């Protein structure tokens, strides 16, 4: 049973790991102009709650918004 659970969750775990790796690379990069783009991206997340929720649920490893979130929109 545990092996089945691990297999079902492996894609989500990989997605979260890859996203985290990309965030670290993005925020540690010192390419001119990238800092402004990072700020704009964070501002967009703050100003558009459905996008913020989608990113949050994806990074919690769920891959999609729960049905309750869809009904609120």
N, C-alpha and C positions, 0 to 999 in steps of 0.2 A: 504494500500500500504506500509506503514511504517513497519507494522508487518511482511509482506512478505520479505521485505529487511532485517530486523533483523534476520529472520529465515534463509535466504540464507547466511548471513555473520557469523552466530554463529559458524560454524565449523572453519572458518579461524581465528576468534577472539580467540577461545579456543586454537588453534594451536600456535598462537603468544604468548598468555599468558603462556602456558606450556613451550614453548621454552625459554621465558624470565626468568621464574622461574628456569629452569635448568641452564641457564647461570649464574644467581646470585649464585646458589649453587656451581657451578663449580669454579667460580672465588673467592668465599669467603672460599673455602675449603683449608686447610693447610696440606693436606696429602703429605708426602715427595714424590718427583718425579712428582707430578701432575703439578707443576709450569712449568717444562720443557715440559710436554705434551701440556699444554695450549699454550705455546710459539710456539711449532711446529704446532699446529692447526691454530693459527693465521697466521703463516708464510705460511702455505699451502693455506689459503684463499687469501693471498696477491699474491702468485705466480700463482694461477690458477683462472684467472678471471671468467670463466664460473661458477665455484663453488661459488665464491664470489657473482656473480650476482644472482644465484639461492637462496642463503641464504638471500640476500637483499630483493628480491621479496617475498620470503616466509614470511619474518618478516614485510613487509609492509602490509601483510594480503591478498596478491593475490594468494598465493599457488602455482603458477607456473610462469615460465618466459613468458613474452608477445611474440607473434609471431615474432615481429621485432627483438628481441634478438636471436631467433632461426635462423632467416635468416642470421644474421651477422656471425654466427659460421661457 
